[in-house]
Amino acid sequence: MKTVNATREKHYVYIVRCSDGTLYTGYTNDLKKRIETHNLGKGAKYTRSRLPVELVYSESFDEKEQAMKREWYIKNRLTRAQKMELIESKS
């Protein structure tokens, strides 16, 4: 049986722009802390050599599964150009 928290946790899919201009897509349940972790060099292996990173896009979800599916889709189905369009659409 699944328990429900009184304060529901949000789940986020995010895109950061690395210092070399590349994009990294990830998932977290604490967006601010995750970006800080990336910039401390303790985030994803990909971003460690491309610091600093800048948050350029995020979406929030109520369910972890929704966020994970969206992260997979962005990482595996969108081209860089489509990711840039997504980022621009939120500006």
Backbone as CSV, one residue per row, in Angstrom:
resi,resn,N_x,N_y,N_z,CA_x,CA_y,CA_z,C_x,C_y,C_z
1,MET,0.835,-1.189,0.000,0.000,0.000,0.000,0.875,1.246,0.000
2,LYS,0.555,2.169,-0.841,1.319,3.394,-0.981,0.859,4.416,0.056
3,THR,1.823,5.004,0.763,1.465,6.033,1.732,1.513,7.399,1.065
4,VAL,0.675,8.288,1.536,0.596,9.632,0.975,1.105,10.615,2.021
5,ASN,2.085,11.421,1.631,2.606,12.450,2.535,1.619,13.598,2.629
6,ALA,1.576,14.232,3.791,0.717,15.399,3.957,1.185,16.512,3.013
7,THR,2.497,16.669,2.903,3.050,17.617,1.939,3.644,16.798,0.806
8,ARG,2.966,16.807,-0.307,3.400,15.985,-1.427,4.705,16.506,-2.013
9,GLU,5.597,15.577,-2.227,6.894,15.893,-2.800,6.752,16.134,-4.303
10,LYS,7.420,17.159,-4.782,7.448,17.426,-6.217,8.649,16.712,-6.824
11,HIS,8.526,16.403,-8.092,9.593,15.761,-8.844,9.862,16.620,-10.065
12,TYR,11.131,16.782,-10.396,11.521,17.717,-11.445,12.385,17.060,-12.509
13,VAL,12.138,17.474,-13.737,13.031,17.197,-14.846,13.636,18.540,-15.199
14,TYR,14.935,18.556,-15.412,15.592,19.839,-15.654,16.635,19.699,-16.761
15,ILE,16.946,20.831,-17.352,18.036,20.905,-18.318,18.967,22.005,-17.849
16,VAL,20.253,21.687,-17.804,21.260,22.692,-17.498,22.142,22.895,-18.724
17,ARG,22.632,24.121,-18.863,23.618,24.420,-19.903,24.977,24.401,-19.221
18,CYS,25.863,23.591,-19.747,27.218,23.483,-19.197,28.094,24.601,-19.742
19,SER,29.246,24.793,-19.123,30.151,25.877,-19.518,30.635,25.748,-20.959
20,ASP,30.637,24.536,-21.509,31.067,24.345,-22.895,29.904,24.443,-23.886
21,GLY,28.714,24.825,-23.374,27.553,25.012,-24.235,26.700,23.777,-24.436
22,THR,27.158,22.626,-23.934,26.357,21.413,-24.062,25.207,21.437,-23.057
23,LEU,24.230,20.576,-23.292,23.068,20.483,-22.421,23.071,19.150,-21.695
24,TYR,22.633,19.179,-20.448,22.494,17.965,-19.651,21.086,17.934,-19.084
25,THR,20.422,16.798,-19.219,19.066,16.618,-18.707,19.097,15.662,-17.523
26,GLY,18.365,16.005,-16.473,18.344,15.158,-15.291,17.013,15.193,-14.574
27,TYR,16.953,14.406,-13.499,15.776,14.292,-12.641,16.194,14.552,-11.201
28,THR,15.304,15.163,-10.420,15.553,15.358,-8.994,14.237,15.622,-8.267
29,ASN,14.284,15.513,-6.949,13.128,15.925,-6.151,13.450,17.191,-5.343
30,ASP,14.644,17.747,-5.551,15.041,19.001,-4.913,15.893,19.778,-5.916
31,LEU,15.247,20.603,-6.702,15.887,21.269,-7.831,17.037,22.181,-7.405
32,LYS,16.806,23.029,-6.418,17.850,23.964,-5.970,19.086,23.217,-5.484
33,LYS,18.871,22.206,-4.665,19.988,21.428,-4.125,20.734,20.689,-5.234
34,ARG,20.008,20.171,-6.208,20.636,19.420,-7.291,21.556,20.309,-8.138
35,ILE,21.110,21.523,-8.434,21.943,22.439,-9.215,23.190,22.799,-8.408
36,GLU,23.029,23.033,-7.120,24.172,23.314,-6.250,25.149,22.130,-6.258
37,THR,24.609,20.926,-6.186,25.438,19.715,-6.197,26.233,19.614,-7.498
38,HIS,25.568,19.871,-8.613,26.287,19.883,-9.900,27.439,20.873,-9.846
39,ASN,27.174,22.085,-9.381,28.189,23.134,-9.390,29.305,22.936,-8.367
40,LEU,29.090,22.035,-7.423,30.149,21.666,-6.482,31.015,20.538,-7.047
41,GLY,30.668,20.071,-8.253,31.427,18.989,-8.881,31.049,17.624,-8.364
42,LYS,29.907,17.539,-7.672,29.463,16.274,-7.090,28.197,15.753,-7.765
43,GLY,27.849,16.360,-8.884,26.658,15.928,-9.613,27.013,14.804,-10.562
44,ALA,26.432,14.831,-11.718,26.659,13.802,-12.716,28.092,13.854,-13.239
45,LYS,28.622,12.719,-13.584,29.973,12.632,-14.133,30.114,13.534,-15.360
46,TYR,29.071,13.595,-16.178,29.101,14.396,-17.395,29.360,15.872,-17.099
47,THR,28.737,16.397,-16.057,28.837,17.833,-15.788,30.103,18.225,-15.029
48,ARG,30.763,17.278,-14.384,31.925,17.595,-13.529,33.028,18.343,-14.244
49,SER,33.263,18.003,-15.495,34.341,18.668,-16.240,33.828,19.836,-17.077
50,ARG,32.557,20.197,-16.864,31.938,21.258,-17.668,31.291,22.330,-16.780
51,LEU,31.926,22.611,-15.667,31.365,23.563,-14.710,31.732,24.991,-15.075
52,PRO,30.924,25.958,-14.667,29.655,25.781,-13.942,28.513,25.434,-14.896
53,VAL,27.427,24.955,-14.293,26.218,24.707,-15.068,25.181,25.747,-14.686
54,GLU,24.280,26.006,-15.631,23.215,26.987,-15.417,21.876,26.322,-15.719
55,LEU,20.945,26.419,-14.799,19.602,25.885,-15.023,18.911,26.701,-16.103
56,VAL,18.480,26.030,-17.181,17.825,26.746,-18.273,16.397,26.269,-18.516
57,TYR,15.993,25.155,-17.879,14.647,24.626,-18.106,14.293,23.642,-17.000
58,SER,13.016,23.651,-16.598,12.544,22.629,-15.657,11.038,22.432,-15.806
59,GLU,10.612,21.247,-15.461,9.189,20.896,-15.394,8.979,20.201,-14.065
60,SER,7.810,20.392,-13.450,7.526,19.708,-12.188,6.378,18.715,-12.370
61,PHE,6.441,17.644,-11.577,5.457,16.566,-11.639,5.083,16.147,-10.221
62,ASP,3.869,15.649,-10.082,3.434,15.131,-8.788,3.932,13.712,-8.551
63,GLU,4.102,12.960,-9.623,4.508,11.560,-9.512,5.911,11.353,-10.075
64,LYS,6.726,10.607,-9.340,8.090,10.323,-9.761,8.103,9.630,-11.124
65,GLU,7.188,8.697,-11.331,7.155,7.936,-12.580,6.943,8.845,-13.790
66,GLN,6.099,9.854,-13.634,5.862,10.809,-14.724,7.152,11.552,-15.060
67,ALA,7.836,12.009,-14.033,9.076,12.753,-14.229,10.145,11.884,-14.876
68,MET,10.257,10.642,-14.443,11.262,9.740,-14.993,10.988,9.449,-16.469
69,LYS,9.720,9.284,-16.817,9.361,9.052,-18.216,9.686,10.273,-19.068
70,ARG,9.407,11.451,-18.532,9.681,12.681,-19.261,11.190,12.883,-19.442
71,GLU,11.968,12.598,-18.394,13.423,12.695,-18.491,13.935,11.766,-19.596
72,TRP,13.470,10.534,-19.609,13.889,9.572,-20.625,13.563,10.093,-22.019
73,TYR,12.354,10.627,-22.162,11.924,11.130,-23.464,12.823,12.278,-23.940
74,ILE,13.080,13.228,-23.061,13.916,14.373,-23.436,15.328,13.903,-23.796
75,LYS,15.896,13.007,-22.988,17.259,12.525,-23.225,17.373,11.687,-24.500
76,ASN,16.384,10.865,-24.764,16.508,9.864,-25.816,15.744,10.134,-27.102
77,ARG,14.803,11.048,-27.062,13.983,11.281,-28.244,14.110,12.681,-28.839
78,LEU,14.543,13.650,-28.042,14.646,15.008,-28.558,16.046,15.290,-29.078
79,THR,16.108,15.974,-30.189,17.389,16.436,-30.713,17.810,17.671,-29.927
80,ARG,19.047,18.084,-30.105,19.501,19.317,-29.449,18.627,20.492,-29.870
81,ALA,18.292,20.565,-31.167,17.448,21.662,-31.663,16.083,21.648,-30.976
82,GLN,15.514,20.478,-30.779,14.216,20.378,-30.111,14.333,20.764,-28.640
83,LYS,15.444,20.417,-28.002,15.672,20.828,-26.615,15.783,22.348,-26.532
84,MET,16.469,22.943,-27.491,16.607,24.407,-27.517,15.235,25.066,-27.702
85,GLU,14.388,24.483,-28.544,13.030,24.998,-28.715,12.250,24.915,-27.408
86,LEU,12.403,23.811,-26.694,11.737,23.622,-25.405,12.198,24.712,-24.426
87,ILE,13.492,24.943,-24.375,14.055,25.969,-23.491,13.518,27.344,-23.856
88,GLU,13.507,27.667,-25.136,13.018,28.971,-25.611,11.531,29.139,-25.320
89,SER,10.759,28.064,-25.393,9.308,28.156,-25.167,8.975,28.527,-23.726
90,LYS,9.889,28.247,-22.802,9.671,28.555,-21.395,10.182,29.936,-21.005
91,SER,10.915,30.591,-21.906,11.506,31.898,-21.594,10.488,32.989,-21.569
